[in-house]
Amino acid sequence: TGARASRGVSVSPDGRYIFFASERAGRFNIWRVDADGSNLKPLTNGDEDLYPNCSLDGQWIVFQRGVIEPRLWRVPVNGGEPVQLTNTRASWPDISPDGQMIAYYYLDPAVEKSRWRIGVISSAGGQPLLRFDFPSTVPPAGRFVRWSPDRRSIAFANTFGSFSDIWVQPLDGSQPRQLTNFKAEQIIAFQWSPDSRSLAFVRGVETSDVVLIEQKQE
């Protein structure tokens, strides 16, 4: 209660900690709290630290720092000096099941008519190892990525018309393919369970109305 959590949450594999982004101290930072809600602790003190993702060994957190020019950083789960992982734009990281790579999405301002893309780097940081274009049908709300349990593909939410489904981009560079046939409303988040047997997702619908404002005559 009162955590003011927003823009990302992650749970340690052993279920001991919850990591989240919060502006409770006046700016967004990554915080850690025990699963029972006790021992609240800040792990970072930068500006606009968002979207934490805990490694499967439970030793470190990868997060996004910045919004206009976002970069990926990592910090130990017990706190310490953060280390920058990317020198180019990178948003909303997801660590691979073996902990060796990190996937993210980005827009490259150096490329004319650049499309939103998926990037992959080593968990130690450095230049991108792989790059893939998002299909043009991926909406803004779907520009986030998740590793498939087998580590061979990167999953994302794709929307045709008013329905979303989960698609995967194989790392071998072959064409993206549809994974689910939910015919669901817009998918805004999803994740596999640790045993890979279940897939949880959040779906919603955008609504709008036309409003007529008339000026009152004096």
N, C-alpha and C positions, 0 to 999 in steps of 0.2 A: 504494500500500500504506500502510495506517495513516491514510488520509484520514478515516475514520469518517464517510463520506458517508451522508446519510439525508435524507428529506423534500425531494426535488427535485434534478434535474440538468438542465443545458441546455448546448448546444454552440454556439459562435459560428458564423455562416454560413460563414466562411472556413475553419473547422476548426482554427483556431489555438488556441482556448481551450476549456476545460471549466469550467463554473460549477456549484457544488453547495452545498448546505447541510450544515454539519457542526458538531458540538459538541466538536471537538477542543481548543478553547480554554476549555471549561467551560460554554459556552452556545451555542445555535445561531446561527451567522452565515453569510453568503454568502462563499464562497471562490472564487478563480480559480486554475487551474493550466494550464500549457501542455499541449498534447495528448500530449507525450511523458512527462508526469509531473513535469516540472521547474518551478521558479519558483513554488512555492505562495505565494499571497498572499491575505490577508483583505480583503474589500471593504467589510464593514460591521462595526459593533461594538455593535449593539443587542441586545435580548433577543428570542429566538424569531424570527429572520429565516429564512424558509423559502421553498421553491418558486420558485427563480429562473427567469426566462424572458428570453432574450436577444432584442433587437430584430433585425430582418433587416438593418439597416444596420450591425450589430455595434458600436453606439456606447454602448448602455446596457442595464441589467438592471432588470426589474420584479420585485418580490418581495413576499411577504406578511410583515408584521411583527405578531406576536402570535397567540395561539390563541383565547383567550376573547373578546377584542374585536379581531379581526384587521383590519388596514388595509393598503392597497397603497402601496408606496413605489417609487422608482426611484433608481438610482445609476449613474454612468458606469462603463464596463468597466475603466477604469484606476484606479478608486477616486475618492473625493471625498465631498462632503457629500450624504447622501441627501435626497431631496425627497419629502414625503408627497403622495399622489395622491388619496386618499379620506378622508372624514370619517365614513363609515358602514362597516359591516361588509363585508368583501370577502376572499375566499380563493382561492388557487391561480390566479393570473392567467395569461392567454394573450394575446399580442400579435397583432393582425390582420396578414395578409400585407403590407398596405401601410404598416404601422406607425402608422396613424392612431387606432386604437381598441384597447381592452383589454377582454377578457371575463373574467368571474369568476363564482363562485357565492357565495350568502350566505343568511342567515336574518334577516329583519327583526324585531327584538323589539318594535318600535313598532306592529306590525300584529297584531291579535288573530287567533289561530289561523293565524299566518303559515306559509306553505309555503316549502320550499327553492326558491330562485329563481336565475335567470341574470341577471346585470347586465352592462351595457356602458357604459364611460366613454371619454372622449377620452384619448389618450395623454398629454395635458398635465394630466390630472386634472380634478377638479370633480364636479358632480352627475351621477348616472346619466343616460345618454341613452336607454337602452332597458331594459326589465325583462320577463322571461318566467318563468312558473312551470314548474318541472320537473314532468313527469308523476308521478303518485303511485307508479308502478312503478319509478322510479329508486332503486336501493339506495344506502346510504351510500357504498359503494365506487365508485359511478358518479357521485358528485357532483364531477365535474371537467369542464372544458370545453375544446374545441379549435375553432379557426376552420376552416371548410372552405376549401379552396384558392382558391375563387372569391370568398371574403369575403362571400358572401350569406347564410350560415347559420352557426350555432354547433352543433357536434356534441357528443354526450354518449353515455355507455353506458346502455342501458336493459335491464331484465331482466324476462322473463316466465317464471314457473316457475323452472326451473333453468338457463335459457339466456339469454345476453346477446347483444345486437346494438348496432350504432351507429346512433343516430338523429340527425336534424338539426332544429333550430328555425330556420326562415327569419326573417330580420330584418324582413320585411314584416308579421310578426305572424300569418301563416297557421299552420295546425295543424302540429305536429311530424310528421315522417314517417320511416319506417324506411329506412335507407341500405344496410345489409348484411343478409345472411341466412346468417350463419356457423353458427347453432345451436351456439354455443360455450359453454364454461363461462363463469363470470363474468369479464367484461372489466374489468381493473383499471388499464389504461393503454393509450393508443394515440396514434399520430402519423403524419401524412403525411410522405413524403420531400420534400426541397426541390423536386424536379421534379414533384411531385404525382402521379407514376405508381404509387407504391406506398404501401401502408398497413401499418404495423407495429403489432401489438398484443400485449399481455401478458394471458394468461388463466390463471385458477386455479380451484380448487374449495375450498369450505369443508367440512370434515368435523368430526364431533363424535361422542363416545361417551358412553354412560351408565355412570357408575361408582358402584358400591355400596360404601359405607364402613361397616364394622361395628365397633362398639365392643367391644374385647376385655374380657371379664369377668375381674376379678381373683379 
